[in-house]
Amino acid sequence: MNPINLICKKINLSTTETLILDSVKKFTRNELKKNIINHPYGNNTREIYKSFGDLGVLGPTIKTGNCLGLSYKMYGLIAKEIEYI
């Protein structure tokens, strides 16, 4: 399967958005993939959700609390990276 190239000039991402998307990509390729391989039946979902919370991608469009307050375009791109794994 070919990797998805989401960071291209056609999307017009800001530097901050590019950094956020890059950190999500690194997290999914390293941590999430490792968790899925080690626990294929999903018996550690609580740990995965805590990791998502630490990364700040739970509720990324919410602008209060510790949430990122991102656009829905970024929400879709983050979801695409998670779905890729």
DSSP file (Angstrom, degrees, kcal/mol; ACC not computed):
  #  RESIDUE AA STRUCTURE BP1 BP2  ACC     N-H-->O    O-->H-N    N-H-->O    O-->H-N    TCO  KAPPA ALPHA  PHI   PSI    X-CA   Y-CA   Z-CA
    1    1 A M              0   0    0      0, 0.0     0, 0.0     0, 0.0     0, 0.0   0.000 360.0 360.0 360.0 132.3    0.0    0.0    0.0
    2    2 A N        -     0   0    0      1,-0.1     2,-0.0     0, 0.0     0, 0.0  -0.539 360.0-107.5 -78.2 142.8    1.4    3.4   -0.9
    3    3 A P        -     0   0    0      0, 0.0     2,-0.5     0, 0.0    -1,-0.1  -0.340  32.1-112.1 -68.1 152.2    1.6    6.0    1.8
    4    4 A I        -     0   0    0     76,-0.1     2,-1.1    77,-0.1     3,-0.2  -0.738  20.5-149.9 -85.8 126.4   -0.8    8.9    1.8
    5    5 A N        +     0   0    0     -2,-0.5     3,-0.1     1,-0.2    -1,-0.0  -0.780  32.7 156.1 -98.0  92.1    0.9   12.2    1.0
    6    6 A L        +     0   0    0     -2,-1.1     2,-1.3     1,-0.2    -1,-0.2   0.710  55.0  76.0 -89.2 -21.8   -1.3   14.7    2.9
    7    7 A I        +     0   0    0     -3,-0.2     2,-0.3     3,-0.1    -1,-0.2  -0.711  65.8 130.3 -95.7  90.3    1.3   17.4    3.3
    8    8 A C    >>  -     0   0    0     -2,-1.3     3,-1.1    -3,-0.1     4,-0.5  -0.878  69.6-106.3-133.6 167.7    1.4   19.0   -0.1
    9    9 A K  T 34 S+     0   0    0     -2,-0.3     3,-0.5     1,-0.2    -2,-0.0   0.710 110.5  69.5 -71.0 -19.8    1.2   22.6   -1.3
   10   10 A K  T 34 S+     0   0    0      1,-0.2    -1,-0.2     2,-0.1    -3,-0.1   0.754  93.7  56.8 -69.7 -23.3   -2.3   22.2   -2.7
   11   11 A I  T <4 S-     0   0    0     -3,-1.1    -1,-0.2    -5,-0.1    -2,-0.2   0.754  95.3-143.7 -80.7 -24.1   -3.8   21.9    0.9
   12   12 A N     <  +     0   0    0     -4,-0.5     2,-0.3    -3,-0.5    -3,-0.1   0.955  28.9 179.0  60.0  55.6   -2.3   25.3    1.9
   13   13 A L        -     0   0    0     -5,-0.4    -1,-0.2     1,-0.1     2,-0.1  -0.627  25.1-123.7 -86.1 145.8   -1.5   24.4    5.5
   14   14 A S     >  -     0   0    0     -2,-0.3     4,-2.3     1,-0.1     5,-0.2  -0.293  31.7-101.8 -75.9 171.5    0.1   26.8    7.9
   15   15 A T  H  > S+     0   0    0      1,-0.2     4,-2.2     2,-0.2     5,-0.2   0.903 123.8  50.1 -62.6 -41.5    3.4   26.0    9.6
   16   16 A T  H  > S+     0   0    0      2,-0.2     4,-2.4     1,-0.2    -1,-0.2   0.915 111.0  48.5 -63.5 -44.0    1.6   25.2   12.8
   17   17 A E  H  > S+     0   0    0      1,-0.2     4,-2.6     2,-0.2    -1,-0.2   0.881 110.1  52.1 -64.7 -37.7   -0.9   22.9   11.1
   18   18 A T  H  X S+     0   0    0     -4,-2.3     4,-2.1     2,-0.2    -1,-0.2   0.901 110.3  48.4 -64.3 -40.8    2.0   21.2    9.3
   19   19 A L  H  X S+     0   0    0     -4,-2.2     4,-2.2     2,-0.2    -2,-0.2   0.902 112.1  48.7 -65.9 -41.0    3.7   20.6   12.6
   20   20 A I  H  X S+     0   0    0     -4,-2.4     4,-2.2     2,-0.2    -2,-0.2   0.938 113.3  46.7 -63.3 -46.6    0.6   19.2   14.2
   21   21 A L  H  X S+     0   0    0     -4,-2.6     4,-2.3     1,-0.2    -1,-0.2   0.862 111.3  52.3 -65.2 -35.4   -0.1   16.9   11.3
   22   22 A D  H  X S+     0   0    0     -4,-2.1     4,-2.4     2,-0.2    -1,-0.2   0.894 109.6  48.6 -67.5 -39.8    3.5   15.7   11.3
   23   23 A S  H  X S+     0   0    0     -4,-2.2     4,-2.3     2,-0.2    -2,-0.2   0.875 111.5  49.9 -68.8 -35.9    3.4   14.9   15.0
   24   24 A V  H  X S+     0   0    0     -4,-2.2     4,-2.8     2,-0.2     5,-0.2   0.909 110.5  50.9 -65.5 -41.4    0.1   13.0   14.5
   25   25 A K  H  X S+     0   0    0     -4,-2.3     4,-2.4     2,-0.2    -2,-0.2   0.921 111.1  47.3 -62.4 -44.2    1.7   11.1   11.6
   26   26 A K  H  X S+     0   0    0     -4,-2.4     4,-2.0     2,-0.2     5,-0.4   0.910 112.9  49.9 -63.4 -41.8    4.7   10.2   13.8
   27   27 A F  H  X>S+     0   0    0     -4,-2.3     5,-1.9     1,-0.2     4,-1.3   0.935 113.3  44.8 -62.4 -46.9    2.5    9.1   16.6
   28   28 A T  I  <>S+     0   0    0     -4,-2.8     5,-1.6     1,-0.2    -2,-0.2   0.899 114.5  48.3 -67.5 -39.1    0.3    6.9   14.5
   29   29 A R  I  <5S+     0   0    0     -4,-2.4    -1,-0.2    -5,-0.2    -2,-0.2   0.838 127.3  24.4 -70.2 -31.9    3.2    5.3   12.6
   30   30 A N  I  X5S+     0   0    0     -4,-2.0     4,-1.4    -5,-0.2    -3,-0.2   0.913 132.6  23.2 -96.9 -65.2    5.1    4.5   15.8
   31   31 A E  I  X5S+     0   0    0     -4,-1.3     4,-2.5    -5,-0.4    -3,-0.2   0.946 124.0  44.3 -75.4 -51.0    2.8    4.3   18.9
   32   32 A L  I  ><S+     0   0    0     -5,-1.9     4,-2.4     1,-0.2     5,-0.2   0.920 115.0  48.7 -64.9 -44.1   -0.6    3.4   17.4
   33   33 A K  H  ><S+     0   0    0     -5,-1.6     4,-2.2    -6,-0.3    -1,-0.2   0.906 112.1  49.8 -61.7 -41.6    0.8    0.8   15.0
   34   34 A K  H  X S+     0   0    0     -4,-1.4     4,-2.4     1,-0.2    -2,-0.2   0.904 110.9  49.8 -63.9 -41.9    2.8   -0.8   17.8
   35   35 A N  H  X S+     0   0    0     -4,-2.5     4,-2.1     1,-0.2    -2,-0.2   0.894 111.3  48.6 -64.1 -40.1   -0.3   -0.9   20.1
   36   36 A I  H  < S+     0   0    0     -4,-2.4    -1,-0.2     2,-0.2    -2,-0.2   0.885 112.4  48.2 -69.2 -37.7   -2.4   -2.5   17.3
   37   37 A I  H  < S+     0   0    0     -4,-2.2    -2,-0.2    -5,-0.2    -1,-0.2   0.913 116.3  43.0 -67.5 -41.7    0.2   -5.1   16.6
   38   38 A N  H  < S+     0   0    0     -4,-2.4    -2,-0.2     1,-0.3    -1,-0.2   0.805 128.3  28.4 -75.1 -29.0    0.7   -6.0   20.2
   39   39 A H    ><  +     0   0    0     -4,-2.1     3,-1.6    -5,-0.2    -1,-0.3  -0.652  67.2 167.8-131.8  75.2   -3.1   -6.0   21.1
   40   40 A P  T 3  S+     0   0    0      0, 0.0    -1,-0.1     0, 0.0    -4,-0.1   0.678  74.9  57.5 -68.1 -16.3   -5.0   -6.9   17.9
   41   41 A Y  T 3  S-     0   0    0      0, 0.0    -5,-0.1     0, 0.0    -2,-0.0   0.310 112.2-112.9 -98.9  10.0   -8.3   -7.5   19.7
   42   42 A G    X   +     0   0    0     -3,-1.6     3,-0.9    -6,-0.2    -6,-0.1   0.798  66.7 143.3  72.9  30.7   -8.5   -4.0   21.2
   43   43 A N  T 3  S+     0   0    0      1,-0.2    -1,-0.1     2,-0.1     3,-0.1   0.341  71.2  51.5 -86.9  10.3   -8.0   -4.8   24.8
   44   44 A N  T >>  +     0   0    0     -5,-0.3     4,-1.6     1,-0.1     3,-0.5  -0.052  65.2 126.8-129.3  32.8   -6.0   -1.7   25.5
   45   45 A T  H <>  +     0   0    0     -3,-0.9     4,-2.6     1,-0.2     5,-0.2   0.819  68.9  61.8 -63.5 -30.1   -8.2    1.0   24.0
   46   46 A R  H 3> S+     0   0    0      1,-0.2     4,-2.0     2,-0.2    -1,-0.2   0.909 104.6  48.1 -61.7 -41.6   -8.2    3.0   27.2
   47   47 A E  H <> S+     0   0    0     -3,-0.5     4,-2.0     2,-0.2    -1,-0.2   0.882 110.5  51.6 -65.6 -38.8   -4.4    3.5   26.9
   48   48 A I  H  X S+     0   0    0     -4,-1.6     4,-2.3     2,-0.2    -2,-0.2   0.929 110.0  48.5 -64.9 -44.6   -4.7    4.5   23.2
   49   49 A Y  H  X S+     0   0    0     -4,-2.6     4,-2.3     1,-0.2    -1,-0.2   0.872 109.4  53.0 -65.0 -36.0   -7.4    7.1   24.1
   50   50 A K  H  X S+     0   0    0     -4,-2.0     4,-2.4     2,-0.2    -1,-0.2   0.898 108.8  50.4 -63.5 -38.9   -5.2    8.5   26.8
   51   51 A S  H  X S+     0   0    0     -4,-2.0     4,-2.0     2,-0.2    -2,-0.2   0.899 109.3  50.5 -65.2 -40.3   -2.3    8.8   24.3
   52   52 A F  H  X>S+     0   0    0     -4,-2.3     5,-2.0     2,-0.2     4,-1.5   0.903 110.6  50.2 -62.2 -40.2   -4.6   10.6   21.9
   53   53 A G  H  <5S+     0   0    0     -4,-2.3    -2,-0.2     2,-0.2    -1,-0.2   0.901 109.0  50.6 -64.5 -41.1   -5.6   12.9   24.8
   54   54 A D  H  <5S+     0   0    0     -4,-2.4    -1,-0.2     1,-0.2    -2,-0.2   0.860 110.6  50.0 -63.9 -34.8   -1.9   13.6   25.6
   55   55 A L  H  <5S-     0   0    0     -4,-2.0    -1,-0.2    -5,-0.2    -2,-0.2   0.774 113.1-124.0 -73.6 -26.2   -1.3   14.4   22.0
   56   56 A G  T  <5S+     0   0    0     -4,-1.5    12,-0.5    -5,-0.1    -3,-0.2   0.654  75.6 119.1  94.5  18.1   -4.3   16.8   22.0
   57   57 A V      < +     0   0    0     -5,-2.0     2,-0.8    10,-0.1    -4,-0.2   0.374  40.2 101.7-101.7   6.0   -6.3   15.3   19.1
   58   58 A L  S    S-     0   0    0     -6,-0.5    10,-0.1     1,-0.3    -9,-0.0  -0.812 105.5  -3.3 -85.5 116.3   -9.4   14.4   21.1
   59   59 A G  S >  S+     0   0    0     -2,-0.8     3,-1.4     8,-0.1    10,-0.4   0.953  79.4 173.8  68.5  51.3  -11.8   17.1   20.2
   60   60 A P  T 3  S+     0   0    0      0, 0.0    10,-4.1     0, 0.0     9,-0.3   0.677  72.8  56.9 -68.7 -15.6   -9.4   19.1   18.0
   61   61 A T  T 3  S+     0   0    0      8,-0.3     2,-0.3     7,-0.1    11,-0.1   0.585  81.8 102.7 -90.2  -8.9  -12.1   21.6   16.9
   62   62 A I    <   -     0   0    0     -3,-1.4     7,-1.1     1,-0.1     8,-0.2  -0.559  57.0-159.7 -75.7 135.7  -13.0   22.6   20.4
   63   63 A K        +     0   0    0     -2,-0.3     2,-0.3     6,-0.1    -1,-0.1   0.323  63.3  73.9-102.0   7.6  -11.6   26.0   21.4
   64   64 A T  S >  S+     0   0    0      2,-0.0     3,-1.3     0, 0.0     5,-0.1  -0.746  88.2   8.0-116.3 167.4  -11.8   25.8   25.2
   65   65 A G  T 3  S-     0   0    0     -2,-0.3     0, 0.0     1,-0.2     0, 0.0  -0.375 123.7 -30.5  68.6-142.6   -9.8   23.8   27.7
   66   66 A N  T 3  S+     0   0    0     -2,-0.1    -1,-0.2     2,-0.0     2,-0.1   0.200 103.6 120.0 -95.8  15.5   -6.7   22.0   26.5
   67   67 A C    <   -     0   0    0     -3,-1.3   -10,-0.1     1,-0.1    -8,-0.1  -0.392  68.3-124.4 -81.9 161.1   -8.1   21.4   23.1
   68   68 A L        -     0   0    0    -12,-0.5    -7,-0.1    -9,-0.1    -5,-0.1   0.771  23.8-140.2 -80.9 -27.6   -6.4   22.7   19.9
   69   69 A G        +     0   0    0     -7,-1.1    -8,-0.3   -10,-0.4    -6,-0.1   0.913  41.5 165.9  68.2  42.9   -9.3   24.7   18.3
   70   70 A L        -     0   0    0    -10,-4.1    -1,-0.1    -8,-0.2     2,-0.1  -0.312  38.2 -95.1 -87.4 171.1   -8.4   23.5   14.8
   71   71 A S     >  -     0   0    0      1,-0.1     4,-1.9    -2,-0.1    -1,-0.1  -0.317  33.3-110.3 -78.1 167.1  -10.4   23.8   11.6
   72   72 A Y  H  > S+     0   0    0      1,-0.2     4,-2.1     2,-0.2     5,-0.1   0.766 118.7  61.7 -71.4 -24.1  -12.6   21.0   10.3
   73   73 A K  H  > S+     0   0    0      2,-0.2     4,-2.0     1,-0.2    -1,-0.2   0.929 106.3  45.0 -63.6 -44.7  -10.1   20.5    7.5
   74   74 A M  H  > S+     0   0    0      2,-0.2     4,-2.7     1,-0.2     5,-0.2   0.877 109.1  56.6 -66.5 -37.2   -7.4   19.7   10.0
   75   75 A Y  H  X S+     0   0    0     -4,-1.9     4,-2.3     1,-0.2    -1,-0.2   0.918 108.7  47.1 -58.2 -43.6   -9.8   17.4   11.9
   76   76 A G  H  X S+     0   0    0     -4,-2.1     4,-2.1     2,-0.2    -1,-0.2   0.880 111.5  49.9 -65.6 -38.9  -10.3   15.5    8.6
   77   77 A L  H  X S+     0   0    0     -4,-2.0     4,-1.8     2,-0.2    -2,-0.2   0.883 111.1  49.0 -68.7 -38.3   -6.6   15.3    8.0
   78   78 A I  H  X S+     0   0    0     -4,-2.7     4,-2.1     2,-0.2    -2,-0.2   0.923 111.7  49.5 -64.7 -43.9   -5.9   14.0   11.5
   79   79 A A  H  X S+     0   0    0     -4,-2.3     4,-2.9     1,-0.2    -2,-0.2   0.880 107.7  55.2 -62.4 -37.6   -8.7   11.4   11.1
   80   80 A K  H  X S+     0   0    0     -4,-2.1     4,-1.5     1,-0.2    -1,-0.2   0.889 107.5  49.0 -62.4 -40.4   -7.2   10.4    7.8
   81   81 A E  H  X S+     0   0    0     -4,-1.8     4,-0.9     2,-0.2    -1,-0.2   0.899 113.2  46.5 -66.5 -40.6   -3.8    9.7    9.4
   82   82 A I  H >< S+     0   0    0     -4,-2.1     3,-0.7     1,-0.2    -2,-0.2   0.913 112.1  50.7 -67.6 -41.9   -5.4    7.7   12.2
   83   83 A E  H 3< S+     0   0    0     -4,-2.9    -1,-0.2     1,-0.2    -2,-0.2   0.781  98.2  68.0 -67.3 -25.9   -7.5    5.7    9.7
   84   84 A Y  H 3<        0   0    0     -4,-1.5    -1,-0.2     1,-0.3    -2,-0.2   0.873 360.0 360.0 -60.7 -37.1   -4.4    5.0    7.6
   85   85 A I    <<        0   0    0     -4,-0.9    -1,-0.3    -3,-0.7    -2,-0.2   0.463 360.0 360.0 -79.8 360.0   -3.1    2.8   10.4
